[in-house]
Amino acid sequence: MTATDAPTAPVRRPRPWTYTVIDTLITLRRPDMLFFTLVMPLGMYLFYGAMQDYSDIAVGHGDVAASTMINMAVFSVAIAATCTAAGAAVEQAGGWGRQVALTPGGLRIYVITKLLTALLVAIFPVTVIFIAGAFTGAQMDAPFIWVASYLLTLLAAVPFACYGLAVGVWVPAQAAVGIAGASISVFAFLGNLFMPLGGSLFAFGRLTPIYGAGSLATRALQDDAVATATGTVREALWIPLANIGLWTALFVILCLAARRRA
C-alpha cells in the first residue's frame, strides 16, 4: 500500500462548548461589560424601584418593586446579549474571523459560539438583579411566579443575541459595540421599560424590538395588564409573542445574509 492509498481519518469538527466557556469567562471579566450589563441596570432598579415610596404598591401578583426589577432585568439581558454578540465585529476586524474560517468548524462554529456566549453572559446580571430584588422589598405572591418571571426574562437573550450578531457583522467594527449598546437604551425607553408611555408614543413603542420581551417577562406577575401613562391596558398574549417572533426572524435573516456575504 502506497502513501496515497493509506486511509485518511475523518475530519472531526471541534465542539463549540470549550470555546464558548473560554469566551464567556473573558467577556464577564471585561469592566465595560460589568458596568453596562450589571452595575447600571442594578443601580436603576435600586433607585427607581426599591428606594421609592411607591415601591410597595400592589401590582398584579406582587408590587411595583418587583415589576421594576423585571423590567431592569430585561434591559440587562438585552444589553448583555447584544454587546457580547456585537463583539464579533471587533474580532472579525482583527482577522480572527478569517482564522476561524480555516478551521474544520468554520464560521458556523464561530457564530454558534457567539450566540451561546451571549446567552450565558445574560444569565449573570439577571440572577444578581433578582437576588437583589428579593433582599430589597420586591414581592411576588408565590415562588412559581419568581421562577416564571426569571425564565421569561431570560428569553430576551434569544432575539438580542441575534441582533447583536447582525449589528456586529454589518456595522464597521469601530462603531458596532457602541451603536449596539446605545440602541438598546433607546429600545428600552420606547419599549415601556424605563417609564410608562402613553398615546401615540406607546402605540409606536409596541412595534419596537424590546417591547415584546418586556411585556412577556412581566406576564407571570401582571397577567395581561400593561401599565401606561394614561392607565392600565389589557393585552392579548399573541401581541408580545408576535413581536418577539417577527423581530427574531428578521435578525436571523440579517445574520444569514451577512454569513453568505462573509
ZILINKA-V392486 format. One record per residue. SS is DSSP state (~ for helix, > for strand, _ for the rest). Layout:
SS / SS
//
This chain:
_ / _ / ~ / ~ / ~ / _ / _ / _ / _ / _ / _ / _ / _ / _ / _ / ~ / ~ / ~ / ~ / ~ / ~ / ~ / ~ / ~ / ~ / ~ / ~ / ~ / _ / _ / ~ / ~ / ~ / ~ / ~ / ~ / ~ / ~ / ~ / ~ / ~ / ~ / ~ / ~ / ~ / ~ / ~ / ~ / ~ / ~ / _ / _ / ~ / ~ / ~ / ~ / _ / > / > / _ / _ / > / > / ~ / ~ / ~ / ~ / ~ / ~ / ~ / ~ / ~ / ~ / ~ / ~ / ~ / ~ / ~ / ~ / ~ / ~ / ~ / ~ / ~ / ~ / ~ / _ / ~ / ~ / ~ / ~ / ~ / ~ / _ / _ / ~ / ~ / ~ / ~ / ~ / ~ / _ / _ / _ / _ / ~ / ~ / ~ / ~ / ~ / ~ / ~ / ~ / ~ / ~ / ~ / ~ / ~ / ~ / ~ / ~ / ~ / ~ / ~ / ~ / ~ / ~ / ~ / ~ / ~ / ~ / ~ / ~ / ~ / ~ / _ / _ / _ / _ / > / _ / _ / ~ / ~ / ~ / ~ / ~ / ~ / ~ / ~ / ~ / ~ / ~ / ~ / _ / ~ / ~ / ~ / ~ / ~ / ~ / ~ / ~ / ~ / ~ / ~ / ~ / ~ / ~ / ~ / _ / _ / ~ / ~ / ~ / ~ / ~ / ~ / ~ / ~ / ~ / ~ / ~ / ~ / ~ / ~ / ~ / ~ / ~ / ~ / _ / _ / _ / _ / _ / _ / _ / _ / ~ / ~ / ~ / ~ / ~ / ~ / ~ / _ / _ / _ / ~ / ~ / ~ / ~ / ~ / ~ / ~ / ~ / ~ / _ / ~ / ~ / ~ / ~ / _ / _ / > / > / > / > / _ / _ / > / > / > / > / _ / _ / ~ / ~ / ~ / ~ / ~ / ~ / ~ / ~ / ~ / ~ / ~ / ~ / ~ / ~ / ~ / ~ / ~ / ~ / ~ / ~ / ~ / ~ / ~ / ~ / ~ / _
//
